[in-house]
Amino acid sequence: MKHALFATCPRGLEAVLAQELAAQGCTCVRAADGGVSATGGLAQVYRANLHSRTAARVLLRVAHGRYRHEHDLYTLARDCCWAQWFDVQQSFKIRIEGRRAPLKSLNFAALKVKDAVCDRFRADTGSRPDVDKDAPDVQIQIFAGEREAEIFVDTSGEALFKRGYRREQGDAPLRENLAAGLLMLAGYDGTQAFQDPFCGSGTIAIEAAWLAQNRAPGLLRGFAFERLKNFDAALWAQLQNEARAAVRSAAAPIAASDNDRAMLAAARANAETAGVSDAIDLTCQDVCDTRPPAAKGLMLSNPPYGVRLAEVQALHALYPQLGTWLKRHYAGWTAALLSSDRALPKLMRLSPKRKIPVLNGRLDCRLYVLDMVAGSNRRTLPENP
């Protein structure tokens, strides 16, 4: 049986996610703002959760229709046969998002859908399930638009960026699915040498190692679809076994460094949990002391960003040094830097070949992709700008 699916992702990664879903056998794949719609059976639902590096959640649509007010949402939800998806003994939770929705209160609309689910269970089974806002067995997601609403069952549970390897993190960790998406946007396919000279707790390097090893990002965790009534345990076991058998050794060196010893310790702990401690060369050193591990490859990094004026001024003093360091030591490499600071390329005196808009949480960022060719990317700036 085919289902209408919607996979969410960080804004800016929709095209990459669309390619991933198509690779897992989904059809009718179409990118939207903040996600991708598609069609697929249970195999595609399981494979998308197991293999997608960029998705945040994989949602399975159970109802959709036009509406004008909260009571229409109640009717839409009550017409669903919820007992075919989960047992009355299981708990559930309602999540709702609205965009130009003609609703006085999203919270009240969610309450009406909750009532509809319970009323339908009472009508079908004589009892109702409990609501659990902290650790529900099943999450029901509503998207309320200007005229139409969609109701989904969340097949992922915990957000998919929670891979299961992160034990330690810094103050502003990059989410795992965004890190993987940045690698793919920058052209990394696992065959090139890789380096991150601002590695922090190691997320980008670990995602690079998993991609290089062809390791499915969902192998260390469980999923909400395992608690649904239509769960096919034999199919799921088969897909997991296939994913484990596909893991290979990294073909090229992967290096990461940071000048913060505490962060390096966190990165080593995370790499150990992820099973890639032998695949990543982690060192403690200042960025300008870092050297490439191969003649060519990809550098991808999320340099620190300033919040207070003094921090911004210090970073703006650092950027020209970074530009000189890249030109001197990384000819033949592609460098990709994520930053919310629009002054970064100008101050580094380098001209990006691509500027890719992405959201890092609520930060409006750009991924600046530069081809490092000795002596060719310098911008001429006035002596006294």
Residue pairs with C-beta under 8 A, 6 or more apart in sequence:
1 41
1 42
2 27
2 39
2 40
2 41
3 39
3 40
3 41
3 45
3 60
3 61
4 37
4 39
4 60
4 61
4 64
5 21
5 26
5 37
5 38
5 39
5 40
5 44
5 45
5 48
5 58
5 59
5 60
5 61
6 32
6 35
6 36
6 37
6 38
6 58
6 59
6 61
6 143
6 150
6 152
7 17
7 21
7 35
7 36
7 38
7 48
7 52
7 55
7 56
7 57
7 58
7 59
8 34
8 35
8 55
8 56
8 57
8 59
9 16
9 17
9 34
9 35
9 36
9 54
9 55
9 56
9 177
9 181
10 34
10 54
10 56
10 175
10 177
10 178
10 181
10 358
10 359
10 360
11 33
11 34
11 358
11 359
12 181
12 185
12 356
12 357
12 358
12 359
12 367
13 54
13 177
13 178
13 181
13 185
13 358
14 31
14 32
14 33
14 34
14 35
14 36
15 31
16 54
16 181
16 184
16 185
17 31
17 35
17 36
17 52
17 54
17 55
17 181
18 29
18 30
18 31
18 36
20 48
20 51
20 52
20 53
20 54
20 55
21 29
21 36
21 38
21 40
21 44
21 48
21 52
22 29
22 38
23 51
24 40
24 44
24 47
24 48
24 51
24 52
25 40
25 43
25 44
25 47
26 38
26 39
26 40
26 44
26 48
27 38
27 39
27 40
28 37
28 38
28 39
29 36
29 37
29 38
30 36
30 37
30 38
38 44
40 48
42 225
42 230
42 232
42 235
43 235
43 239
45 58
45 60
45 155
45 225
46 223
46 225
46 232
46 235
46 236
46 239
47 239
48 55
48 58
49 55
49 58
49 155
49 156
49 160
49 218
49 223
49 225
50 216
50 217
50 218
50 219
50 239
50 240
50 243
51 216
51 217
51 218
51 243
52 58
52 160
52 177
52 217
52 218
53 177
53 180
53 181
53 184
53 207
53 210
53 211
53 217
54 177
54 178
54 180
54 181
54 184
55 156
55 160
55 177
56 156
56 159
56 160
56 161
56 177
57 141
57 154
57 155
57 156
57 159
57 160
58 154
58 155
58 156
58 160
59 141
59 152
59 153
59 154
59 155
59 156
60 152
60 153
60 154
60 155
61 150
61 151
61 152
62 80
62 85
62 151
62 152
62 153
63 76
63 77
63 79
63 80
63 150
63 151
64 76
64 148
64 149
64 150
64 151
65 72
65 76
65 148
65 149
66 72
66 147
66 148
66 149
67 73
67 76
67 144
67 147
67 148
67 149
68 102
69 102
69 103
70 103
70 104
70 108
70 109
70 112
71 112
72 149
73 109
73 112
73 113
73 116
73 142
73 144
73 149
74 112
74 113
74 115
74 116
75 116
76 116
76 149
76 151
77 112
77 113
77 116
77 117
77 120
77 151
78 116
78 117
78 119
78 120
79 120
80 117
80 120
80 151
81 120
81 124
82 117
82 120
82 121
82 124
83 120
83 121
83 124
83 125
83 229
84 229
84 230
85 138
85 153
85 228
85 229
85 230
86 92
86 129
86 137
86 138
86 227
86 228
86 229
87 129
87 229
88 121
88 125
88 127
88 128
88 129
89 129
90 129
90 137
90 138
90 227
91 129
91 130
91 131
91 132
91 135
91 136
91 137
91 138
92 117
92 129
92 130
92 131
92 132
92 136
92 137
92 138
92 139
92 140
93 131
93 132
93 133
93 136
93 138
93 139
93 140
94 110
94 111
94 113
94 114
94 117
94 131
94 139
94 140
94 142
95 110
95 139
95 140
95 141
95 142
95 154
96 106
96 107
96 109
96 110
96 113
96 141
96 142
96 143
96 144
97 106
97 141
97 142
97 143
97 144
98 106
98 109
98 143
98 144
98 145
99 143
99 144
99 145
99 146
100 145
100 146
101 109
101 144
101 145
101 146
102 146
103 109
103 144
106 144
109 142
109 144
110 142
113 140
113 142
113 151
114 131
117 129
117 140
118 128
118 129
119 128
121 127
121 128
121 129
122 128
137 224
137 227
138 153
138 154
138 224
138 227
138 228
139 153
139 154
139 157
139 224
140 151
140 152
140 153
140 154
141 151
141 152
141 153
141 154
142 149
142 150
142 151
142 152
143 149
143 150
143 152
153 228
154 224
155 223
155 224
155 225
155 228
156 223
156 224
156 225
157 222
157 223
157 224
157 227
158 221
160 177
160 217
160 218
161 175
161 176
161 177
161 178
162 176
162 221
163 176
163 217
163 218
163 220
163 221
163 274
164 220
164 221
164 273
165 206
165 220
165 270
165 273
165 274
165 275
166 173
166 176
166 201
166 203
166 270
166 273
167 266
167 269
167 270
167 273
168 201
168 265
168 266
168 267
168 269
168 270
169 201
169 266
170 200
170 201
170 263
170 266
173 200
173 201
173 203
174 200
174 203
174 204
174 302
174 338
174 360
175 203
175 361
176 203
176 206
176 207
176 217
178 358
178 360
179 203
179 204
179 207
180 207
180 210
180 211
180 217
181 358
182 204
182 300
182 336
182 338
182 358
182 367
183 204
183 207
183 208
183 211
183 298
183 300
184 211
185 336
185 356
185 358
185 367
185 369
186 298
186 300
186 334
186 336
186 367
186 369
187 298
187 334
187 369
188 194
188 208
188 211
188 298
188 300
189 211
190 208
190 211
190 212
190 213
190 214
190 250
190 251
190 252
191 212
191 251
191 252
192 252
192 296
192 297
192 298
193 252
193 253
193 254
193 255
193 292
193 293
193 294
193 296
193 297
193 298
194 205
194 208
194 212
194 252
194 253
194 254
194 255
194 297
194 298
194 299
194 300
195 254
195 255
195 256
195 257
195 290
195 292
195 293
195 297
195 298
195 299
196 204
196 205
196 208
196 255
196 256
196 257
196 299
196 300
196 301
197 256
197 257
197 258
197 287
197 290
197 299
197 301
198 258
198 287
198 301
198 302
198 303
198 304
199 205
199 256
199 257
199 258
199 263
199 264
199 267
199 282
199 301
200 258
200 260
200 263
200 266
200 267
200 302
201 263
201 266
201 267
201 270
202 256
202 266
202 267
202 268
202 270
202 271
202 280
202 282
203 270
204 256
204 300
204 301
204 302
205 254
205 255
205 256
205 267
205 271
205 280
205 282
206 270
206 271
206 274
206 276
206 280
207 217
208 254
208 300
209 215
209 250
209 254
209 271
209 274
209 276
209 279
209 280
210 217
210 274
210 276
212 250
212 251
212 252
212 254
212 279
213 247
213 248
213 249
213 250
213 276
213 279
214 246
214 247
214 248
215 247
215 275
216 243
216 246
218 243
219 240
219 243
219 244
220 274
225 231
226 236
249 279
250 279
252 294
252 297
253 281
253 293
253 294
253 297
254 279
254 280
254 281
254 293
255 280
255 281
255 282
255 283
255 293
256 267
256 280
256 281
256 282
256 283
257 264
257 282
257 283
257 284
257 285
257 287
257 290
258 264
258 267
258 284
259 284
259 285
259 286
259 287
260 284
261 284
264 282
264 283
264 284
267 282
268 277
268 282
271 277
271 279
271 280
271 282
281 293
287 322
287 325
288 321
288 322
288 325
291 329
292 299
292 329
292 330
292 333
295 332
296 332
296 333
297 333
297 334
298 333
298 334
298 335
298 336
299 330
299 333
299 334
299 335
299 336
300 335
300 336
300 337
300 338
301 336
301 337
301 338
302 337
302 338
302 339
302 360
303 315
303 322
303 337
303 338
303 339
303 344
304 311
304 315
305 315
305 339
305 340
305 341
305 363
306 312
306 313
306 314
306 315
306 341
312 341
315 341
316 343
316 347
319 343
319 344
319 347
319 348
320 347
320 348
320 349
322 348
323 347
323 348
323 349
323 350
326 335
326 348
326 350
326 370
326 372
327 350
327 372
327 374
327 375
327 377
327 378
330 372
331 372
331 373
331 374
332 372
332 373
333 372
334 369
334 370
334 371
334 372
335 369
335 370
335 372
336 367
336 368
336 369
336 370
337 344
337 367
337 368
337 370
338 358
338 360
338 365
338 366
338 367
338 368
339 365
339 366
339 368
340 360
340 363
340 364
340 365
340 366
342 366
344 368
345 351
345 352
345 368
345 370
346 379
346 381
349 377
349 378
349 379
349 381
350 370
350 377
350 378
350 379
351 370
351 377
351 379
352 368
352 369
352 370
353 369
353 370
353 371
354 367
354 368
354 369
355 366
355 367
355 368
355 369
356 366
356 367
356 369
357 364
357 365
357 366
358 365
358 366
358 367
359 365
370 377
371 377
